[in-house]
Amino acid sequence: MEYRTLGQTGRTVSRIGFGGAPAGLKNYLRPYDPADRRQRDDFQAAIRTALELGINYFDTAPGYGGGISEQIFGEALADQPADHLWLATKVGPCGRDDVLRSLERSLNNLHRPSIDLLQIHGDTISDQMAADMLAPGGMISGMEQARRDGMVRHIGFTSENMNGAVETLIASGRLETMQIGYNFLFQHPYEPTRPFGCMLQAEAAGMGIITMRTTTSGLFQRWIRQIRPDDAFDYTPALIQFVLSNPLVDTALIGMRSPAEVRQNCAFCDDLDGRIDLDEFHRRYLAQP
């Protein structure tokens, strides 16, 4: 397994992380029910397989099934020492006191007295939302209090968008990590030929960079089927390798539900020959042979 130091946290994390949305959300991307004990057991077996193969980054949220994802991770990781893991969860935009209440519920679900990373669970964060979060007595002050109290070690934010609010949160210097959507279809956080993008800004600020939707949440595959309905080729390795080829990505999250998926994706991560030169990839007007 390949590892990176996550920004200025000083902590080492696996290059691919275990995404928790598929654990708690019913029929997320494909048929699945977390209330089905057999399927839940398979998911927990996948988590244990990930540990055996060197994955140490696990990302969940109370929003994934009303705490169900956190509970599944908590059960699967219950016997693992904290220093063997990087465990992250989230809290939706809220007030200072609500942060602490949400975190207490998350710690109870995860069977942990503390976790490594608490993130703002952002979809689209507006300029006003960012201003409110950063204001005295705002949401981020609650996250900082949780860090001072030893409930979390580090704090960060997630976002589906690259907008002015994201730039504001990066520039504040108060958050240590950024989780952003980035993949072969959605490359807006990183445009190296300009250069432009929030990943470059986060790197300059010393933040750890986590990416989500590594395999495009199935959109690339759906697009291919629109133009080639009979195409049975597995594009997963290429999609993963594209994200891992980006030198700014510390950890790329992948949703997995079975031990077989975990083994397959770890093998892709270990295949360093599958990486590409992104500068060459983005160079325009190449002469044709």
C-alpha positions as CSV (number, residue, x, y, z in Angstrom):
1,M,0.0,0.0,0.0
2,E,1.2,3.5,-0.9
3,Y,1.1,6.1,1.9
4,R,1.2,9.9,2.1
5,T,1.6,12.5,4.9
6,L,-1.8,14.3,5.1
7,G,-1.0,17.9,4.8
8,Q,0.6,19.4,7.9
9,T,-1.1,16.9,10.3
10,G,2.1,14.9,10.4
11,R,0.0,11.7,10.1
12,T,0.5,9.0,7.5
13,V,-2.6,7.8,5.5
14,S,-3.1,5.2,2.8
15,R,-3.3,6.6,-0.7
16,I,-6.8,5.1,-1.1
17,G,-9.4,5.6,1.6
18,F,-12.5,3.6,2.4
19,G,-15.6,5.8,1.7
20,G,-18.6,5.3,4.0
21,A,-21.6,6.5,2.0
22,P,-22.4,3.0,0.6
23,A,-22.5,1.6,4.1
24,G,-25.5,3.6,5.3
25,L,-27.5,4.6,2.2
26,K,-30.0,2.2,0.9
27,N,-29.6,1.4,-2.8
28,Y,-26.7,3.9,-3.2
29,L,-25.5,3.3,-6.8
30,R,-26.7,-0.3,-6.8
31,P,-29.1,-2.5,-4.8
32,Y,-28.2,-2.6,-1.1
33,D,-30.0,-2.5,2.2
34,P,-28.1,-1.8,5.4
35,A,-30.9,-3.4,7.4
36,D,-30.1,-6.8,5.7
37,R,-27.8,-8.5,8.2
38,R,-26.0,-10.5,5.5
39,Q,-25.2,-7.4,3.5
40,R,-24.2,-5.6,6.6
41,D,-21.8,-8.5,7.5
42,D,-20.3,-8.4,4.0
43,F,-19.7,-4.7,4.4
44,Q,-17.9,-5.2,7.7
45,A,-15.9,-8.0,6.2
46,A,-14.8,-5.5,3.5
47,I,-13.7,-3.1,6.2
48,R,-11.6,-5.8,7.9
49,T,-10.1,-6.8,4.5
50,A,-9.1,-3.2,3.9
51,L,-7.3,-3.1,7.2
52,E,-5.4,-6.3,6.4
53,L,-4.3,-4.9,3.0
54,G,-3.0,-1.6,4.5
55,I,-5.9,0.9,4.1
56,N,-6.0,3.0,7.3
57,Y,-8.2,5.9,6.2
58,F,-11.9,5.4,6.9
59,D,-14.4,8.2,6.1
60,T,-18.1,8.2,7.2
61,A,-20.8,10.7,8.3
62,P,-24.0,10.8,10.3
63,G,-25.7,11.9,7.1
64,Y,-25.1,8.4,5.6
65,G,-28.3,6.7,6.7
66,G,-29.0,8.7,9.9
67,G,-25.9,7.3,11.6
68,I,-26.1,3.8,10.2
69,S,-22.8,4.1,8.3
70,E,-21.0,5.3,11.5
71,Q,-22.5,2.3,13.4
72,I,-21.3,-0.2,10.8
73,F,-17.8,1.3,10.9
74,G,-17.9,1.4,14.7
75,E,-18.7,-2.3,14.9
76,A,-16.1,-3.3,12.4
77,L,-13.3,-1.2,13.9
78,A,-14.1,-1.7,17.5
79,D,-11.1,-3.8,18.3
80,Q,-8.6,-1.7,16.4
81,P,-6.2,0.6,18.3
82,A,-6.6,4.3,17.5
83,D,-3.0,4.6,16.3
84,H,-3.7,2.1,13.5
85,L,-6.5,4.1,12.0
86,W,-7.3,7.5,10.5
87,L,-11.1,7.8,11.3
88,A,-13.0,10.7,9.9
89,T,-16.6,11.7,10.2
90,K,-18.6,14.9,9.4
91,V,-21.1,17.4,10.7
92,G,-23.6,19.3,8.6
93,P,-23.7,23.1,8.6
94,C,-25.0,24.2,12.0
95,G,-24.3,26.3,15.0
96,R,-21.4,26.0,17.5
97,D,-23.3,24.0,20.1
98,D,-24.9,21.8,17.5
99,V,-21.4,20.7,16.4
100,L,-20.6,19.3,19.8
101,R,-24.0,17.5,20.1
102,S,-23.5,16.0,16.6
103,L,-20.0,14.9,17.4
104,E,-21.0,13.3,20.7
105,R,-23.6,11.2,18.8
106,S,-21.0,10.3,16.2
107,L,-18.5,9.2,18.9
108,N,-21.2,7.0,20.4
109,N,-21.9,5.4,17.0
110,L,-18.2,4.8,16.4
111,H,-17.5,3.5,19.9
112,R,-14.6,5.9,20.2
113,P,-13.7,8.6,22.8
114,S,-12.2,10.6,20.0
115,I,-11.5,10.5,16.2
116,D,-8.9,11.9,13.9
117,L,-10.8,14.2,11.7
118,L,-14.1,16.1,11.9
119,Q,-15.2,17.8,8.6
120,I,-17.9,20.2,7.7
121,H,-20.3,18.1,5.5
122,G,-20.7,20.4,2.6
123,D,-22.6,20.0,-0.6
124,T,-22.7,23.5,-1.9
125,I,-21.3,26.0,0.6
126,S,-22.4,29.6,-0.2
127,D,-20.5,32.7,0.5
128,Q,-22.9,33.6,3.3
129,M,-22.6,30.1,4.8
130,A,-18.8,30.3,4.8
131,A,-19.0,33.7,6.5
132,D,-21.3,32.4,9.2
133,M,-19.1,29.3,9.8
134,L,-16.0,31.6,10.2
135,A,-17.8,34.2,12.4
136,P,-17.0,34.5,16.1
137,G,-19.1,31.9,17.8
138,G,-19.8,30.2,14.5
139,M,-19.6,26.5,13.5
140,I,-15.8,26.4,13.1
141,S,-15.3,27.8,16.6
142,G,-17.3,24.7,17.8
143,M,-15.0,22.4,15.8
144,E,-12.0,24.2,17.3
145,Q,-13.4,23.7,20.8
146,A,-13.8,20.0,20.1
147,R,-10.2,19.9,19.0
148,R,-9.1,21.6,22.2
149,D,-11.2,19.2,24.3
150,G,-9.5,16.2,22.6
151,M,-12.6,14.9,21.0
152,V,-11.0,15.3,17.5
153,R,-7.4,15.7,16.5
154,H,-8.0,17.7,13.3
155,I,-10.7,19.6,11.5
156,G,-11.5,20.2,7.8
157,F,-14.3,20.6,5.3
158,T,-15.8,18.9,2.3
159,S,-17.5,20.4,-0.8
160,E,-18.9,19.2,-4.1
161,N,-18.2,22.6,-5.6
162,M,-15.2,24.8,-6.4
163,N,-16.4,28.3,-5.6
164,G,-15.6,31.5,-3.7
165,A,-16.7,30.0,-0.4
166,V,-14.3,27.1,-0.8
167,E,-11.5,29.6,-1.5
168,T,-12.6,31.6,1.6
169,L,-12.4,28.5,3.9
170,I,-9.0,27.6,2.5
171,A,-7.7,31.2,3.0
172,S,-9.0,31.3,6.6
173,G,-6.1,29.1,7.8
174,R,-8.4,27.5,10.4
175,L,-9.1,24.2,8.6
176,E,-6.5,21.5,8.1
177,T,-8.0,19.3,5.3
178,M,-10.1,19.7,2.3
179,Q,-12.2,16.9,0.8
180,I,-13.3,17.8,-2.8
181,G,-15.0,16.0,-5.7
182,Y,-12.3,15.2,-8.3
183,N,-12.2,12.6,-11.1
184,F,-11.8,12.0,-14.8
185,L,-15.1,13.7,-15.6
186,F,-14.9,16.6,-13.0
187,Q,-11.4,18.0,-13.1
188,H,-12.3,21.6,-12.2
189,P,-10.4,21.5,-8.8
190,Y,-7.1,21.0,-10.7
191,E,-6.3,22.7,-14.0
192,P,-2.5,22.5,-14.2
193,T,-2.1,24.3,-17.6
194,R,-3.3,27.6,-16.2
195,P,-2.6,26.8,-13.3
196,F,-5.9,27.1,-11.5
197,G,-8.1,25.3,-8.9
198,C,-8.8,24.9,-5.3
199,M,-6.5,21.9,-5.0
200,L,-3.5,24.1,-5.9
201,Q,-4.7,26.7,-3.3
202,A,-5.1,24.0,-0.6
203,E,-1.7,22.6,-1.3
204,A,-0.2,26.1,-1.0
205,A,-1.9,26.5,2.3
206,G,-0.4,23.3,3.6
207,M,-3.8,21.5,3.8
208,G,-4.3,17.8,3.4
209,I,-6.2,17.0,0.2
210,I,-8.8,14.2,0.1
211,T,-10.8,13.5,-3.0
212,M,-14.2,11.8,-3.4
213,R,-16.1,10.3,-6.3
214,T,-12.9,8.7,-7.5
215,T,-14.7,6.4,-10.0
216,T,-17.2,9.2,-10.9
217,S,-20.1,7.6,-8.9
218,G,-20.9,5.6,-12.0
219,L,-21.5,8.6,-14.3
220,F,-18.6,7.8,-16.6
221,Q,-19.9,4.2,-17.0
222,R,-23.4,5.5,-17.7
223,W,-22.1,7.8,-20.4
224,I,-20.2,5.0,-22.1
225,R,-23.4,2.8,-22.1
226,Q,-25.3,5.7,-23.8
227,I,-23.0,5.5,-26.8
228,R,-21.9,1.8,-26.6
229,P,-24.7,-0.2,-24.9
230,D,-22.8,-3.5,-25.3
231,D,-19.5,-2.2,-23.8
232,A,-18.5,-4.5,-21.0
233,F,-15.0,-3.2,-20.4
234,D,-14.1,-2.4,-16.8
235,Y,-12.9,1.2,-16.7
236,T,-12.4,1.2,-12.9
237,P,-8.6,0.8,-12.9
238,A,-8.2,3.7,-15.4
239,L,-10.5,6.0,-13.3
240,I,-8.6,5.2,-10.1
241,Q,-5.2,5.6,-11.7
242,F,-6.2,9.0,-13.1
243,V,-6.9,10.4,-9.6
244,L,-3.8,8.7,-8.1
245,S,-1.7,10.2,-10.8
246,N,-2.4,13.7,-9.4
247,P,0.6,14.5,-7.1
248,L,-1.6,16.8,-4.9
249,V,-4.0,14.0,-3.9
250,D,-3.1,12.6,-0.5
251,T,-6.0,10.1,-0.2
252,A,-8.6,9.2,-2.8
253,L,-11.8,7.8,-1.3
254,I,-13.5,4.8,-2.9
255,G,-16.8,3.3,-1.9
256,M,-16.6,-0.5,-1.4
257,R,-19.0,-3.1,-0.2
258,S,-17.2,-6.4,-0.5
259,P,-13.8,-7.9,0.3
260,A,-13.4,-8.7,-3.4
261,E,-13.9,-5.0,-4.3
262,V,-11.3,-4.0,-1.7
263,R,-8.7,-6.5,-3.0
264,Q,-9.3,-5.4,-6.5
265,N,-8.9,-1.6,-5.7
266,C,-5.9,-2.2,-3.5
267,A,-4.3,-4.0,-6.5
268,F,-5.0,-1.0,-8.7
269,C,-3.4,1.2,-6.1
270,D,-0.3,-1.0,-6.0
271,D,0.1,-0.9,-9.8
272,L,2.4,2.1,-9.9
273,D,3.1,1.4,-13.6
274,G,-0.5,2.4,-14.2
275,R,0.0,6.1,-13.3
276,I,0.2,8.7,-16.0
277,D,2.0,12.0,-16.4
278,L,-0.8,14.6,-15.9
279,D,1.3,17.4,-17.3
280,E,1.7,15.5,-20.5
281,F,-1.9,14.4,-20.5
282,H,-3.1,18.0,-20.3
283,R,-0.6,19.4,-22.9
284,R,-2.6,20.7,-25.9
285,Y,-2.0,20.5,-29.6
286,L,0.2,17.4,-29.6
287,A,1.7,16.5,-32.9
288,Q,0.1,13.3,-34.3
289,P,2.4,10.4,-35.2
